[in-house]
Amino acid sequence: MLISERLKRLLRLVPGERRFGFYRFLPFFFVLGGAMEWFMINVRIGKETFYDVYRRKQSERQYEARTEKGE
């Protein structure tokens, strides 16, 4: 119960409750999404970023589709 009260108190500190209601949290989610996108593009884990893996998998799927179509 103590954590719930602390969370409620923390959420009440965010301004704009009367005017925007629940949507007052929208800027936080926008910034979080931008940060996650930047992380996926720029941060390398091992030797690859998320988009390197995505592009490679996509090209592998296209190659497999072409070879199956050709057979």
C-alpha angles and dihedrals in degrees: 000000000000092000092049092053091048091050092050090050091049092049091050089059091067107097126233101049095139097044103035104020113190091353091072087087093059095096090056091054091046091054091044091053092049092049091049091050091049090049092051092050102041110026116085120208106195104331099325142068124215092260093051089057092044093052092046093050091047093052090047090054091049091049092050091048091051093048092048090048091050094052 
